[in-house]
């Protein structure tokens, strides 16, 4: 399990690298993180030390549950460029 909580996040590079390695991820539901993560992810409250510790100590079995699996997302560079051009026009 990779534990990567955050109070503020830009793109979430650590988070995307973690799921690329197909490791269960324990993180916070904040900023861009929910948009960029996929796979075996469990979200915890952003500032809850108790939730972080509890999930680590219990090796929370729910993180292995398919209910916590986020589908893979595809971010197409071409689609992004087209949308940006549309916005600028």
MMTF fields as JSON, N, C-alpha, C and O atoms, coordinates in Angstrom:
{
  "mmtfVersion": "1.0.0",
  "mmtfProducer": "UNKNOWN",
  "numBonds": 355,
  "numAtoms": 356,
  "numGroups": 89,
  "numChains": 1,
  "numModels": 1,
  "chainsPerModel": [1],
  "groupsPerChain": [89],
  "chainIdList": ["A"],
  "bondAtomList": [4, 2, 8, 6, 12, 10, 16, 14, 20, 18, 24, 22, 28, 26, 32, 30, 36, 34, 40, 38, 44, 42, 48, 46, 52, 50, 56, 54, 60, 58, 64, 62, 68, 66, 72, 70, 76, 74, 80, 78, 84, 82, 88, 86, 92, 90, 96, 94, 100, 98, 104, 102, 108, 106, 112, 110, 116, 114, 120, 118, 124, 122, 128, 126, 132, 130, 136, 134, 140, 138, 144, 142, 148, 146, 152, 150, 156, 154, 160, 158, 164, 162, 168, 166, 172, 170, 176, 174, 180, 178, 184, 182, 188, 186, 192, 190, 196, 194, 200, 198, 204, 202, 208, 206, 212, 210, 216, 214, 220, 218, 224, 222, 228, 226, 232, 230, 236, 234, 240, 238, 244, 242, 248, 246, 252, 250, 256, 254, 260, 258, 264, 262, 268, 266, 272, 270, 276, 274, 280, 278, 284, 282, 288, 286, 292, 290, 296, 294, 300, 298, 304, 302, 308, 306, 312, 310, 316, 314, 320, 318, 324, 322, 328, 326, 332, 330, 336, 334, 340, 338, 344, 342, 348, 346, 352, 350],
  "bondOrderList": [1, 1, 1, 1, 1, 1, 1, 1, 1, 1, 1, 1, 1, 1, 1, 1, 1, 1, 1, 1, 1, 1, 1, 1, 1, 1, 1, 1, 1, 1, 1, 1, 1, 1, 1, 1, 1, 1, 1, 1, 1, 1, 1, 1, 1, 1, 1, 1, 1, 1, 1, 1, 1, 1, 1, 1, 1, 1, 1, 1, 1, 1, 1, 1, 1, 1, 1, 1, 1, 1, 1, 1, 1, 1, 1, 1, 1, 1, 1, 1, 1, 1, 1, 1, 1, 1, 1, 1],
  "groupList": [{"groupName": "UNK", "atomNameList": ["N", "CA", "C", "O"], "elementList": ["N", "C", "C", "O"], "formalChargeList": [0, 0, 0, 0], "bondAtomList": [1, 0, 2, 1, 3, 2], "bondOrderList": [1, 1, 2], "singleLetterCode": "X", "chemCompType": "L-PEPTIDE LINKING"}],
  "groupTypeList": [0, 0, 0, 0, 0, 0, 0, 0, 0, 0, 0, 0, 0, 0, 0, 0, 0, 0, 0, 0, 0, 0, 0, 0, 0, 0, 0, 0, 0, 0, 0, 0, 0, 0, 0, 0, 0, 0, 0, 0, 0, 0, 0, 0, 0, 0, 0, 0, 0, 0, 0, 0, 0, 0, 0, 0, 0, 0, 0, 0, 0, 0, 0, 0, 0, 0, 0, 0, 0, 0, 0, 0, 0, 0, 0, 0, 0, 0, 0, 0, 0, 0, 0, 0, 0, 0, 0, 0, 0],
  "groupIdList": [1, 2, 3, 4, 5, 6, 7, 8, 9, 10, 11, 12, 13, 14, 15, 16, 17, 18, 19, 20, 21, 22, 23, 24, 25, 26, 27, 28, 29, 30, 31, 32, 33, 34, 35, 36, 37, 38, 39, 40, 41, 42, 43, 44, 45, 46, 47, 48, 49, 50, 51, 52, 53, 54, 55, 56, 57, 58, 59, 60, 61, 62, 63, 64, 65, 66, 67, 68, 69, 70, 71, 72, 73, 74, 75, 76, 77, 78, 79, 80, 81, 82, 83, 84, 85, 86, 87, 88, 89],
  "secStructList": [7, 3, 3, 3, 7, 7, 1, 1, 7, 1, 1, 7, 2, 2, 2, 2, 2, 2, 2, 2, 6, 6, 7, 7, 3, 3, 3, 3, 7, 7, 6, 6, 2, 2, 2, 2, 7, 7, 3, 3, 3, 3, 3, 3, 7, 6, 6, 7, 2, 2, 2, 2, 2, 2, 2, 2, 2, 2, 6, 7, 4, 4, 4, 4, 1, 4, 4, 4, 3, 3, 7, 7, 7, 7, 7, 7, 2, 2, 2, 2, 2, 2, 2, 2, 2, 2, 2, 2, 7],
  "xCoordList": [0.839, 0.0, 0.885, 1.869, 0.529, 1.232, 0.319, -0.856, 0.872, 0.119, 0.599, 1.753, -0.309, 0.059, -1.054, -1.719, -1.26, -2.278, -1.8, -0.6, -2.746, -2.382, -3.445, -4.629, -3.021, -3.962, -4.211, -5.222, -3.276, -3.368, -2.553, -1.471, -3.054, -2.357, -2.531, -3.593, -1.473, -1.547, -2.076, -3.286, -1.193, -1.608, -1.701, -2.497, -0.943, -0.98, -0.02, -0.371, 1.186, 2.167, 2.52, 2.62, 2.708, 3.024, 1.884, 2.116, 0.677, -0.502, -0.613, -0.916, -0.373, -0.462, 0.659, 0.455, 1.834, 2.937, 2.615, 2.95, 1.976, 1.613, 0.652, 0.855, -0.385, -1.349, -0.782, -1.219, 0.183, 0.84, 1.605, 1.772, 2.068, 2.76, 1.77, 2.172, 0.47, -0.605, -0.547, -0.795, -0.212, -0.184, -1.467, -1.948, -2.023, -3.155, -2.725, -1.609, -3.605, -3.279, -4.243, -5.459, -3.702, -4.469, -4.165, -3.022, -5.19, -4.956, -6.179, -7.137, -6.14, -7.219, -8.016, -7.48, -9.297, -10.199, -10.146, -10.985, -9.142, -8.926, -8.27, -7.523, -8.567, -7.976, -8.084, -9.165, -6.981, -6.995, -6.909, -7.096, -6.636, -6.382, -7.505, -7.214, -8.776, -9.83, -9.893, -10.359, -9.432, -9.473, -8.371, -8.551, -7.237, -6.09, -5.791, -5.035, -6.371, -6.078, -7.053, -8.146, -6.617, -7.454, -6.993, -5.965, -7.754, -7.372, -7.795, -8.893, -6.937, -7.232, -6.943, -5.842, -7.94, -7.739, -8.754, -9.929, -8.299, -9.198, -8.931, -7.785, -10.006, -9.889, -10.173, -11.045, -9.414, -9.603, -9.761, -9.501, -10.186, -10.343, -8.992, -7.987, -8.959, -7.681, -6.803, -5.581, -7.389, -6.551, -6.744, -6.458, -7.22, -7.515, -6.351, -6.206, -5.533, -4.422, -4.962, -4.37, -6.097, -6.696, -7.058, -6.773, -7.687, -8.063, -6.837, -6.838, -5.8, -4.573, -3.968, -3.666, -3.8, -3.205, -4.058, -3.537, -5.368, -6.275, -6.183, -6.105, -6.191, -6.125, -4.795, -4.758, -3.71, -2.404, -2.319, -1.895, -2.722, -2.629, -3.525, -3.151, -4.683, -5.614, -5.306, -5.86, -4.419, -4.191, -5.56, -5.873, -6.346, -7.767, -8.121, -7.719, -8.875, -9.249, -10.189, -10.304, -10.857, -11.767, -11.026, -11.616, -9.748, -8.994, -8.847, -8.581, -9.018, -8.953, -10.327, -10.432, -11.352, -12.714, -12.966, -12.597, -13.582, -13.862, -14.683, -14.641, -15.433, -16.199, -15.287, -15.726, -14.025, -13.072, -12.163, -11.18, -12.478, -11.67, -12.217, -13.384, -11.376, -11.759, -11.377, -10.241, -12.296, -11.976, -10.814, -10.567, -10.112, -9.018, -9.553, -10.615, -8.817, -9.21, -8.171, -6.99, -8.617, -7.681, -7.708, -8.77, -6.537, -6.412, -5.734, -4.52, -6.521, -6.005, -5.443, -6.13, -4.219, -3.599, -4.366, -4.607, -4.747, -5.471, -6.819, -7.195, -7.539, -8.833, -8.641, -9.432, -7.604, -7.327, -7.017, -7.531, -6.186, -5.832, -7.078, -7.269, -7.919, -9.156, -10.05, -10.616, -10.172, -11.002, -10.409, -11.146, -9.094, -8.446, -8.664, -8.959, -8.516, -8.737, -10.17, -10.428, -11.109, -12.521, -12.731, -13.447, -12.107, -12.243, -11.668, -12.263, -10.52, -9.881, -10.685, -10.701, -11.353, -12.188, -13.402, -14.225],
  "yCoordList": [-1.174, 0.0, 1.238, 1.314, 2.196, 3.473, 4.488, 4.612, 5.21, 6.211, 7.583, 7.955, 8.334, 9.642, 10.653, 11.098, 11.019, 12.023, 13.408, 13.661, 14.29, 15.637, 16.618, 16.285, 17.822, 18.896, 19.794, 20.493, 19.763, 20.587, 19.906, 19.386, 19.905, 19.162, 19.85, 20.392, 19.819, 20.33, 19.249, 19.137, 18.457, 17.388, 16.035, 15.197, 15.798, 14.504, 13.501, 12.333, 13.938, 13.067, 11.842, 10.738, 12.022, 10.893, 9.884, 8.675, 10.375, 9.516, 8.735, 7.542, 9.393, 8.69, 7.665, 6.598, 7.977, 7.016, 5.797, 4.668, 6.029, 4.936, 3.965, 2.752, 4.49, 3.59, 2.969, 1.893, 3.629, 3.033, 1.773, 0.849, 1.75, 0.571, -0.485, -1.549, -0.186, -1.094, -1.458, -2.598, -0.454, -0.63, -0.024, 0.989, -0.618, 0.016, 1.395, 1.564, 2.366, 3.746, 4.256, 4.139, 4.817, 5.477, 6.955, 7.377, 7.751, 9.165, 9.985, 9.45, 11.26, 12.168, 12.592, 12.704, 12.821, 13.239, 14.762, 15.453, 15.267, 16.708, 17.093, 16.315, 18.293, 18.878, 17.925, 17.408, 17.693, 16.892, 15.39, 14.602, 14.988, 13.574, 12.652, 11.671, 12.93, 12.02, 11.922, 10.918, 12.948, 12.947, 12.115, 11.584, 11.996, 11.347, 9.938, 9.209, 9.539, 8.199, 7.178, 7.509, 5.944, 4.845, 3.572, 3.551, 2.535, 1.264, 1.157, 1.577, 0.599, 0.246, 1.419, 1.534, 2.291, 3.54, 3.646, 3.323, 4.101, 4.432, 5.873, 6.27, 6.653, 8.049, 8.191, 7.522, 9.08, 9.402, 10.909, 11.642, 11.365, 12.804, 13.5, 12.957, 14.703, 15.391, 15.622, 15.516, 15.93, 16.258, 15.281, 15.619, 14.085, 13.147, 12.193, 11.168, 12.552, 11.678, 10.326, 9.282, 10.365, 9.144, 8.179, 6.985, 8.694, 7.84, 7.248, 6.081, 8.057, 7.58, 6.438, 5.369, 6.681, 5.672, 4.414, 3.303, 4.587, 3.438, 2.591, 1.365, 3.23, 2.494, 1.755, 0.636, 2.377, 1.727, 0.54, -0.547, 0.751, -0.318, -1.501, -2.651, -1.227, -2.304, -2.928, -3.97, -2.288, -2.726, -2.931, -3.974, -1.897, -1.868, -2.805, -2.581, -3.852, -4.835, -4.256, -4.804, -3.167, -2.563, -2.046, -1.928, -1.738, -1.233, -2.313, -2.002, -3.577, -4.668, -4.984, -5.781, -4.372, -4.615, -3.931, -2.769, -4.621, -4.007, -2.721, -1.904, -2.531, -1.298, -0.077, 1.044, -0.294, 0.797, 0.888, 1.628, 0.151, 0.195, 1.269, 1.236, 2.204, 3.297, 2.886, 2.472, 2.989, 2.578, 3.37, 4.517, 2.729, 3.399, 4.519, 4.392, 5.614, 6.779, 7.012, 6.714, 7.537, 7.854, 9.354, 9.947, 9.958, 11.385, 11.567, 11.411, 11.894, 12.046, 13.446, 14.442, 13.513, 14.811, 15.555, 16.757, 14.839, 15.476, 16.039, 17.145, 15.278, 15.758, 16.986, 17.928, 16.975, 18.124, 19.367, 20.445, 19.232, 20.371, 20.909, 22.122, 20.015, 20.453, 21.245, 22.27, 20.765, 21.468, 22.832, 23.807, 22.906, 24.189, 25.188, 26.358, 24.721, 25.605, 26.104, 27.273, 25.206, 25.6, 26.706, 27.676, 26.547, 27.538, 28.888, 29.931, 28.863, 30.122, 30.844, 32.073, 30.07, 30.692, 31.326, 31.899],
  "zCoordList": [0.0, 0.0, 0.0, 0.737, -0.825, -0.822, -0.146, -0.493, 0.822, 1.566, 1.104, 1.316, 0.464, -0.073, 0.182, -0.753, 1.468, 1.763, 1.341, 1.239, 1.099, 0.677, 1.142, 1.192, 1.48, 1.812, 0.607, 0.535, -0.336, -1.535, -2.612, -2.339, -3.824, -4.866, -6.209, -6.515, -6.999, -8.361, -9.267, -9.463, -9.82, -10.729, -10.041, -10.465, -9.028, -8.354, -8.966, -9.134, -9.301, -9.954, -9.121, -9.656, -7.826, -6.954, -6.998, -6.994, -7.039, -7.038, -8.348, -8.333, -9.466, -10.753, -10.884, -11.462, -10.356, -10.395, -9.525, -9.882, -8.4, -7.496, -8.169, -8.117, -8.797, -9.437, -10.706, -11.114, -11.335, -12.503, -12.093, -12.89, -10.838, -10.317, -9.83, -9.359, -9.947, -9.543, -8.064, -7.671, -7.258, -5.808, -5.224, -5.732, -4.181, -3.514, -3.02, -2.528, -3.152, -2.798, -1.744, -1.895, -0.686, 0.359, 0.228, 0.406, -0.085, -0.333, 0.069, 0.627, -0.212, 0.15, -1.077, -2.179, -0.863, -1.936, -1.998, -1.421, -2.71, -2.747, -4.076, -4.67, -4.516, -5.728, -6.919, -7.202, -7.611, -8.841, -8.588, -9.515, -7.378, -7.1, -7.593, -8.276, -7.272, -7.755, -9.282, -9.821, -9.967, -11.427, -12.062, -13.157, -11.393, -12.035, -11.535, -12.177, -10.398, -9.895, -10.468, -10.928, -10.42, -10.905, -10.215, -9.539, -10.392, -9.798, -8.357, -7.993, -7.538, -6.159, -5.224, -4.685, -5.033, -4.288, -3.163, -3.342, -2.004, -0.904, -0.505, -0.296, -0.4, 0.003, 1.491, 2.046, 2.12, 3.534, 3.648, 2.694, 4.808, 5.037, 4.958, 5.417, 4.378, 4.153, 5.381, 5.283, 6.522, 7.679, 8.831, 9.979, 8.544, 9.616, 9.875, 9.209, 10.849, 11.238, 11.696, 11.426, 12.394, 12.914, 11.784, 11.875, 10.716, 9.589, 8.896, 8.504, 8.75, 8.105, 8.924, 8.393, 10.21, 11.084, 11.126, 11.034, 11.265, 11.338, 10.068, 10.147, 8.905, 7.64, 7.49, 6.979, 7.934, 7.838, 8.796, 8.405, 10.052, 11.046, 10.72, 10.95, 10.196, 9.872, 8.517, 8.168, 7.755, 6.377, 5.75, 5.176, 5.889, 5.537, 4.384, 3.242, 4.696, 3.683, 2.638, 1.542, 2.956, 1.982, 0.76, -0.313, 0.905, -0.231, -1.303, -2.464, -0.922, -1.889, -2.488, -3.42, -1.963, -2.405, -3.749, -3.921, -4.693, -6.0, -5.919, -6.839, -4.822, -4.664, -4.596, -4.851, -4.255, -4.147, -5.369, -5.354, -6.415, -7.624, -8.546, -8.937, -8.883, -9.783, -11.197, -11.43, -12.14, -13.515, -14.099, -13.727, -15.016, -15.693, -16.561, -17.169, -16.618, -17.398, -18.478, -18.3, -19.577, -20.648, -20.876, -21.069, -20.851, -21.095, -22.449, -22.575, -23.44, -24.791, -25.0, -24.769, -25.427, -25.697, -26.791, -26.678, -27.845, -28.95, -28.499, -28.886, -27.687, -27.189, -26.304, -26.363, -25.494, -24.63, -25.446, -25.149, -26.467, -27.324, -28.026, -28.109, -28.527, -29.198, -28.246, -28.625, -27.011, -26.023, -25.677, -25.528, -25.549, -25.252, -26.383, -26.141, -27.614, -28.775, -28.786, -29.073, -28.469, -28.406, -27.36, -27.607, -26.207, -25.137, -25.546, -25.275, -26.191, -26.595, -27.674, -27.726, -28.536, -29.58, -28.967, -29.68]
}
